[in-house]
Amino acid sequence: MYAKGKCTVVFALALLTAFLLMGACATAQQPAGGNTMAEPPRISAAEAYQKVKAGTALLVCAYPEDETFKKMQLEGAISLKEFESRLSGLKKDQEIIFYCA
C-alpha cells in the first residue's frame, strides 16, 4: 500500500502524463461536398489546458461510465453525462475538447 506522500506524487505524475499524452480535439468539421466527417483537429495538451483555464473551451471526459470518469477526471473536466445534459444550452460556437486517457 502506498504512503500518503507517494500517492500524491503518483497522482500528480499521472495527471501530468495525461495532459501531455492526451489527444485533445475540437469540433469536427464537415469536408466540402462529402457526407464523411474529416478527422477532427488535434491540439496539444498544453493548448487544451490553457483554453480550459482561460474559460474559452469546455473539457469533456469521453468515457460514459461515472466510475471511469472519476478515475480519469482532469482538472476542469466535466463528465460526458453532464455535457449531454448541458448540450442544448451551449452556444453553437462553443469550443469543446474531448479527451480519453
DSSP file (Angstrom, degrees, kcal/mol; ACC not computed):
  #  RESIDUE AA STRUCTURE BP1 BP2  ACC     N-H-->O    O-->H-N    N-H-->O    O-->H-N    TCO  KAPPA ALPHA  PHI   PSI    X-CA   Y-CA   Z-CA
    1    1 A M              0   0    0      0, 0.0     2,-0.2     0, 0.0     0, 0.0   0.000 360.0 360.0 360.0 141.8    0.0    0.0    0.0
    2    2 A Y        -     0   0    0      1,-0.1     2,-0.1     2,-0.1     0, 0.0  -0.485 360.0-121.2 -78.7 144.8    1.3    3.5   -0.8
    3    3 A A     >  -     0   0    0     -2,-0.2     4,-2.3     1,-0.1     5,-0.2  -0.455  34.2-104.5 -75.1 159.6    2.0    6.1    1.8
    4    4 A K  H  > S+     0   0    0      1,-0.2     4,-1.9     2,-0.2     5,-0.1   0.888 120.7  49.6 -56.9 -43.3    0.1    9.3    1.5
    5    5 A G  H  > S+     0   0    0      1,-0.2     4,-2.0     2,-0.2    -1,-0.2   0.892 110.4  49.9 -63.4 -40.8    3.0   11.3    0.1
    6    6 A K  H  > S+     0   0    0      1,-0.2     4,-2.8     2,-0.2    -1,-0.2   0.879 108.3  53.4 -66.2 -37.7    3.7    8.6   -2.5
    7    7 A C  H  X S+     0   0    0     -4,-2.3     4,-2.8     2,-0.2    -1,-0.2   0.902 107.9  51.0 -63.2 -40.3    0.1    8.6   -3.6
    8    8 A T  H  X S+     0   0    0     -4,-1.9     4,-2.6     2,-0.2    -1,-0.2   0.920 112.4  45.9 -63.5 -43.3    0.2   12.3   -4.1
    9    9 A V  H  X S+     0   0    0     -4,-2.0     4,-2.6     2,-0.2    -2,-0.2   0.921 113.5  48.9 -65.3 -44.3    3.3   12.1   -6.2
   10   10 A V  H  X S+     0   0    0     -4,-2.8     4,-2.4     2,-0.2    -2,-0.2   0.919 113.2  47.4 -61.8 -44.1    1.8    9.2   -8.2
   11   11 A F  H  X S+     0   0    0     -4,-2.8     4,-2.6     2,-0.2    -2,-0.2   0.926 112.1  49.6 -64.0 -44.5   -1.4   11.1   -8.8
   12   12 A A  H  X S+     0   0    0     -4,-2.6     4,-2.4     1,-0.2    -2,-0.2   0.907 112.6  47.4 -61.6 -42.4    0.4   14.3   -9.8
   13   13 A L  H  X S+     0   0    0     -4,-2.6     4,-2.7     2,-0.2    -1,-0.2   0.893 111.6  50.7 -66.0 -39.5    2.6   12.3  -12.3
   14   14 A A  H  X S+     0   0    0     -4,-2.4     4,-2.5    -5,-0.2    -2,-0.2   0.912 111.6  48.0 -64.1 -41.9   -0.5   10.6  -13.7
   15   15 A L  H  X S+     0   0    0     -4,-2.6     4,-2.2     2,-0.2    -2,-0.2   0.929 113.3  47.1 -64.3 -45.8   -2.2   13.9  -14.2
   16   16 A L  H  X S+     0   0    0     -4,-2.4     4,-2.2     1,-0.2    -2,-0.2   0.918 112.8  49.6 -61.7 -44.4    0.8   15.5  -15.8
   17   17 A T  H  X S+     0   0    0     -4,-2.7     4,-2.6     2,-0.2     5,-0.2   0.902 109.0  52.5 -62.2 -41.6    1.2   12.4  -18.1
   18   18 A A  H  X S+     0   0    0     -4,-2.5     4,-1.6     1,-0.2    -1,-0.2   0.920 110.7  47.2 -61.6 -43.4   -2.5   12.5  -19.1
   19   19 A F  H  < S+     0   0    0     -4,-2.2    -1,-0.2     1,-0.2    -2,-0.2   0.890 115.2  46.2 -65.2 -37.8   -2.2   16.2  -20.0
   20   20 A L  H  < S+     0   0    0     -4,-2.2    25,-0.3     1,-0.2    -2,-0.2   0.854 121.5  35.4 -73.7 -34.1    1.0   15.6  -22.0
   21   21 A L  H  < S+     0   0    0     -4,-2.6    -1,-0.2    -5,-0.2    -2,-0.2   0.566  87.3 120.0 -96.5  -9.4   -0.3   12.5  -23.8
   22   22 A M     <  -     0   0    0     -4,-1.6     2,-1.2    -5,-0.2    23,-0.1  -0.321  56.3-145.8 -62.8 130.6   -3.9   13.5  -24.3
   23   23 A G        -     0   0    0     77,-0.5     2,-0.2    -2,-0.1    21,-0.1  -0.756  27.7-171.0 -94.0  87.4   -5.0   13.7  -27.8
   24   24 A A  E     -A   43   0A   0     -2,-1.2    19,-1.7    19,-0.9     2,-0.3  -0.489   3.2-168.8 -82.3 150.6   -7.4   16.6  -27.5
   25   25 A C  E     -AB  42  98A   0     73,-0.9    73,-1.1    17,-0.2    17,-0.2  -0.986  11.5-146.2-140.0 150.9   -9.7   17.5  -30.3
   26   26 A A        -     0   0    0     15,-1.4    71,-0.1    -2,-0.3    72,-0.1  -0.253  57.7 -42.4 -97.8-168.9  -12.0   20.4  -31.1
   27   27 A T        -     0   0    0     -2,-0.1    -1,-0.2     1,-0.1     2,-0.1  -0.331  66.6-115.3 -60.0 132.4  -15.3   20.3  -33.0
   28   28 A A        -     0   0    0     12,-0.1     2,-0.4    -3,-0.1    -1,-0.1  -0.391  27.7-140.2 -69.1 146.8  -15.2   18.1  -36.1
   29   29 A Q        -     0   0    0     10,-0.2     9,-1.6     9,-0.1    -1,-0.0  -0.875   9.8-124.7-112.9 144.8  -15.6   19.8  -39.4
   30   30 A Q        -     0   0    0     -2,-0.4     7,-0.2     7,-0.2     3,-0.1  -0.723  29.1-122.6 -85.4 128.0  -17.5   18.5  -42.4
   31   31 A P    >   -     0   0    0      0, 0.0     3,-1.4     0, 0.0     2,-0.1  -0.387  38.8 -89.5 -68.7 150.9  -15.5   18.3  -45.6
   32   32 A A  T 3  S-     0   0    0      1,-0.3     3,-0.1    -2,-0.1     0, 0.0  -0.394 105.0  -2.2 -63.5 129.2  -16.8   20.2  -48.6
   33   33 A G  T 3  S+     0   0    0      1,-0.2     2,-0.3    -2,-0.1    -1,-0.3   0.554 111.4 101.9  72.5   9.9  -19.2   18.2  -50.8
   34   34 A G    <   -     0   0    0     -3,-1.4    -1,-0.2     2,-0.1     0, 0.0  -0.877  63.1-146.5-128.0 159.9  -19.0   15.0  -48.8
   35   35 A N  S    S+     0   0    0     -2,-0.3     2,-0.4    -3,-0.1    -1,-0.1   0.520  76.0  93.5 -95.6  -8.6  -21.0   13.1  -46.2
   36   36 A T  S    S-     0   0    0      1,-0.0     2,-0.2    -6,-0.0    -2,-0.1  -0.690  77.6-123.1 -90.3 136.6  -18.0   11.7  -44.4
   37   37 A M        -     0   0    0     -2,-0.4    -7,-0.2    -7,-0.2     2,-0.1  -0.541  24.3-125.4 -78.3 142.6  -16.6   13.6  -41.5
   38   38 A A        -     0   0    0     -9,-1.6    -9,-0.1    -2,-0.2    -1,-0.1  -0.356  40.5 -79.9 -77.6 163.4  -13.0   14.7  -41.6
   39   39 A E        -     0   0    0      1,-0.1   -10,-0.2   -11,-0.1    -1,-0.1  -0.458  57.2-110.2 -60.2 131.5  -10.5   13.8  -38.9
   40   40 A P        -     0   0    0      0, 0.0   -12,-0.1     0, 0.0    -1,-0.1  -0.364  36.8 -99.9 -66.2 146.2  -11.1   16.2  -36.0
   41   41 A P        -     0   0    0      0, 0.0   -15,-1.4     0, 0.0     2,-0.4  -0.371  38.4-142.7 -64.3 146.0   -8.3   18.8  -35.5
   42   42 A R  E     -A   25   0A   0    -17,-0.2     2,-0.3    -3,-0.1   -17,-0.2  -0.876  15.1-169.1-113.2 144.7   -5.9   17.9  -32.6
   43   43 A I  E     -A   24   0A   0    -19,-1.7   -19,-0.9    -2,-0.4     2,-0.0  -0.875  29.8 -95.9-126.8 161.8   -4.3   20.2  -30.2
   44   44 A S     >  -     0   0    0     -2,-0.3     4,-2.4     1,-0.1     5,-0.2  -0.319  30.9-116.1 -73.6 160.0   -1.6   19.8  -27.7
   45   45 A A  H  > S+     0   0    0    -25,-0.3     4,-2.6     1,-0.2     5,-0.2   0.879 117.6  54.5 -61.5 -38.0   -2.3   19.1  -24.1
   46   46 A A  H  > S+     0   0    0      2,-0.2     4,-2.2     1,-0.2    -1,-0.2   0.909 109.2  46.8 -63.9 -42.0   -0.7   22.4  -23.1
   47   47 A E  H  > S+     0   0    0      2,-0.2     4,-2.3     1,-0.2    -2,-0.2   0.905 112.3  50.2 -66.4 -41.6   -3.0   24.3  -25.5
   48   48 A A  H  X S+     0   0    0     -4,-2.4     4,-2.4     1,-0.2     5,-0.2   0.930 110.2  50.6 -60.9 -45.2   -6.1   22.4  -24.2
   49   49 A Y  H  X S+     0   0    0     -4,-2.6     4,-2.7     1,-0.2    -2,-0.2   0.917 110.7  48.6 -59.5 -45.4   -5.1   23.2  -20.6
   50   50 A Q  H  X S+     0   0    0     -4,-2.2     4,-2.2     1,-0.2     6,-0.2   0.897 111.5  49.4 -63.7 -40.6   -4.7   26.9  -21.4
   51   51 A K  H  X>S+     0   0    0     -4,-2.3     5,-2.1     2,-0.2     6,-1.2   0.902 114.4  44.4 -65.8 -40.9   -8.1   27.1  -23.2
   52   52 A V  H ><5S+     0   0    0     -4,-2.4     3,-0.8     2,-0.2    -2,-0.2   0.920 113.4  50.4 -68.9 -43.3   -9.8   25.4  -20.3
   53   53 A K  H 3<5S+     0   0    0     -4,-2.7    -2,-0.2     1,-0.2    -1,-0.2   0.871 111.6  48.4 -61.8 -38.1   -8.0   27.5  -17.8
   54   54 A A  H 3<5S-     0   0    0     -4,-2.2    -1,-0.2    -5,-0.2    -2,-0.2   0.584 113.1-120.2 -79.0 -10.4   -9.0   30.7  -19.7
   55   55 A G  T <<5S+     0   0    0     -3,-0.8    -3,-0.2    -4,-0.6    -2,-0.1   0.652  82.9 114.8  81.4  15.1  -12.6   29.6  -19.9
   56   56 A T  S   <S+     0   0    0     -5,-2.1    39,-0.7    -6,-0.2     2,-0.3   0.572  73.8  39.9 -94.1  -9.3  -12.7   29.6  -23.7
   57   57 A A  E    S-c   95   0A   0     -6,-1.2     2,-0.5    37,-0.1    39,-0.2  -0.974  72.8-130.9-138.8 152.9  -13.1   25.8  -24.1
   58   58 A L  E     -c   96   0A   0     37,-2.4    39,-3.4    -2,-0.3     2,-0.6  -0.907  20.4-147.3-103.2 125.4  -15.1   23.1  -22.4
   59   59 A L  E     -cd  97  77A   0     -2,-0.5    19,-2.3    17,-0.5     2,-0.5  -0.845  18.4-173.8 -98.7 122.1  -13.2   20.0  -21.4
   60   60 A V  E     -cd  98  78A   0     37,-3.2    39,-2.0    -2,-0.6     2,-0.5  -0.964  23.4-135.9-123.3 125.4  -15.2   16.8  -21.6
   61   61 A C  E     -c   99   0A   0     17,-2.5    19,-0.3    -2,-0.5    39,-0.2  -0.679  17.2-147.6 -75.3 125.0  -14.1   13.3  -20.5
   62   62 A A        +     0   0    0     37,-3.0    38,-0.1    -2,-0.5    -1,-0.1   0.461  64.7 105.6 -80.0  -1.2  -15.3   11.0  -23.3
   63   63 A Y        -     0   0    0     36,-0.3    17,-0.7     1,-0.1    -2,-0.1  -0.676  57.2-156.4 -82.5 129.4  -16.0    8.0  -21.0
   64   64 A P        +     0   0    0      0, 0.0     2,-0.3     0, 0.0    -1,-0.1   0.728  68.1  88.6 -77.4 -20.9  -19.7    7.4  -20.4
   65   65 A E  S  > S-     0   0    0      1,-0.1     4,-2.3    15,-0.0     5,-0.2  -0.627  70.3-144.6 -84.0 133.3  -19.3    5.5  -17.1
   66   66 A D  H  > S+     0   0    0     -2,-0.3     4,-2.5     1,-0.2     5,-0.2   0.876 100.2  55.2 -60.7 -39.1  -19.2    7.6  -14.0
   67   67 A E  H  > S+     0   0    0      1,-0.2     4,-1.4     2,-0.2    -1,-0.2   0.911 109.8  45.4 -62.8 -42.8  -16.7    5.3  -12.3
   68   68 A T  H  > S+     0   0    0      2,-0.2     4,-2.3     1,-0.2    -1,-0.2   0.899 110.8  54.2 -68.1 -40.2  -14.2    5.7  -15.2
   69   69 A F  H  X S+     0   0    0     -4,-2.3     4,-1.3     1,-0.2    -2,-0.2   0.923 106.4  51.9 -58.3 -44.5  -14.8    9.5  -15.3
   70   70 A K  H  < S+     0   0    0     -4,-2.5    -1,-0.2     1,-0.2    -2,-0.2   0.853 113.4  44.8 -62.4 -33.9  -13.9    9.7  -11.6
   71   71 A K  H  < S+     0   0    0     -4,-1.4    -1,-0.2     1,-0.2    -2,-0.2   0.845 123.4  34.2 -76.0 -34.7  -10.7    7.8  -12.2
   72   72 A M  H  < S+     0   0    0     -4,-2.3    -2,-0.2    -5,-0.1    -1,-0.2   0.330  82.4 136.4-105.7   5.6   -9.7    9.7  -15.4
   73   73 A Q     <  -     0   0    0     -4,-1.3     2,-0.2    -5,-0.2     3,-0.0  -0.342  37.6-157.1 -63.9 127.6  -11.0   13.2  -14.5
   74   74 A L    >   -     0   0    0     -2,-0.1     3,-2.3     1,-0.1   -13,-0.1  -0.665  38.5 -76.2 -97.8 159.2   -8.6   16.0  -15.3
   75   75 A E  T 3  S+     0   0    0      1,-0.3    -1,-0.1    -2,-0.2     3,-0.1  -0.326 119.8  11.0 -56.3 127.0   -8.7   19.4  -13.7
   76   76 A G  T 3  S+     0   0    0      1,-0.3   -17,-0.5    -2,-0.1    -1,-0.3   0.397  97.9 132.8  86.5  -2.4  -11.6   21.4  -15.1
   77   77 A A  E <   -d   59   0A   0     -3,-2.3     2,-0.3   -19,-0.1    -1,-0.3  -0.478  41.2-153.4 -84.5 152.0  -13.2   18.5  -16.9
   78   78 A I  E     -d   60   0A   0    -19,-2.3   -17,-2.5    -2,-0.2    -4,-0.1  -0.835  26.5-101.3-115.6 160.7  -16.9   17.6  -16.9
   79   79 A S     >  -     0   0    0     -2,-0.3     4,-2.4   -19,-0.2     5,-0.1  -0.333  27.8-114.5 -76.3 162.0  -18.4   14.1  -17.4
   80   80 A L  H  > S+     0   0    0    -17,-0.7     4,-2.6   -19,-0.3     5,-0.2   0.877 118.4  54.2 -62.4 -37.9  -19.9   13.0  -20.7
   81   81 A K  H  > S+     0   0    0      2,-0.2     4,-1.9     1,-0.2    -1,-0.2   0.916 108.9  47.2 -63.6 -43.0  -23.3   12.8  -18.9
   82   82 A E  H  > S+     0   0    0      2,-0.2     4,-1.5     1,-0.2    -2,-0.2   0.911 111.3  52.1 -64.6 -41.0  -23.0   16.4  -17.6
   83   83 A F  H  X S+     0   0    0     -4,-2.4     4,-1.0     1,-0.2     3,-0.5   0.936 108.6  50.4 -58.4 -47.1  -22.0   17.5  -21.1
   84   84 A E  H  < S+     0   0    0     -4,-2.6     4,-0.4     1,-0.2     3,-0.4   0.869 109.6  50.9 -60.8 -36.8  -25.1   15.8  -22.6
   85   85 A S  H  < S+     0   0    0     -4,-1.9    -1,-0.2     1,-0.2    -2,-0.2   0.776 115.8  41.8 -72.1 -25.2  -27.3   17.5  -20.1
   86   86 A R  H >X S+     0   0    0     -4,-1.5     3,-1.3    -3,-0.5     4,-0.5   0.504  87.5  98.3 -95.8  -6.4  -25.8   20.9  -20.9
   87   87 A L  G >< S+     0   0    0     -4,-1.0     3,-1.3    -3,-0.4    -1,-0.1   0.856  78.2  52.9 -54.3 -45.6  -25.7   20.4  -24.7
   88   88 A S  G 34 S+     0   0    0     -4,-0.4    -1,-0.3     1,-0.3    -2,-0.1   0.758 109.6  50.7 -66.7 -22.8  -28.9   22.2  -25.5
   89   89 A G  G <4 S+     0   0    0     -3,-1.3    -1,-0.3    -4,-0.1    -2,-0.2   0.463  87.6 105.5 -93.3  -1.8  -27.8   25.3  -23.6
   90   90 A L  S << S-     0   0    0     -3,-1.3     2,-0.1    -4,-0.5    -3,-0.0  -0.511  76.1-111.6 -80.7 146.9  -24.3   25.6  -25.3
   91   91 A K    >   -     0   0    0     -2,-0.2     3,-1.6     1,-0.1    -1,-0.1  -0.445  25.4-120.3 -70.1 149.9  -23.6   28.2  -27.9
   92   92 A K  T 3  S+     0   0    0      1,-0.3    -1,-0.1    -2,-0.1    -2,-0.0   0.763 113.8  49.3 -64.7 -24.9  -23.1   26.9  -31.4
   93   93 A D  T 3  S+     0   0    0      2,-0.1     2,-0.3     0, 0.0    -1,-0.3   0.284  79.3 130.7 -98.4  11.3  -19.5   28.3  -31.5
   94   94 A Q    <   -     0   0    0     -3,-1.6     2,-0.4     1,-0.1   -37,-0.1  -0.475  59.3-128.8 -64.8 124.9  -18.5   26.9  -28.1
   95   95 A E  E     - c   0  57A   0    -39,-0.7   -37,-2.4    -2,-0.3     2,-0.4  -0.632  27.0-166.9 -76.8 131.8  -15.2   25.1  -28.4
   96   96 A I  E     - c   0  58A   0     -2,-0.4     2,-0.6   -39,-0.2   -37,-0.2  -0.982   8.3-163.7-125.2 129.0  -15.4   21.6  -26.9
   97   97 A I  E     - c   0  59A   0    -39,-3.4   -37,-3.2    -2,-0.4     2,-0.3  -0.958   6.9-165.4-115.6 118.6  -12.4   19.4  -26.2
   98   98 A F  E     +Bc  25  60A   0    -73,-1.1   -73,-0.9    -2,-0.6     2,-0.3  -0.792  11.8 178.9 -99.2 144.8  -13.0   15.7  -25.7
   99   99 A Y  E     - c   0  61A   0    -39,-2.0   -37,-3.0    -2,-0.3     2,-0.3  -0.982  17.7-176.4-141.7 156.6  -10.3   13.5  -24.2
  100  100 A C              0   0    0     -2,-0.3   -77,-0.5   -39,-0.2   -39,-0.0  -0.971 360.0 360.0-144.8 147.1   -9.8    9.9  -23.1
  101  101 A A              0   0    0     -2,-0.3    -1,-0.0   -79,-0.1   -40,-0.0   0.388 360.0 360.0-121.5 360.0   -6.7    8.6  -21.4
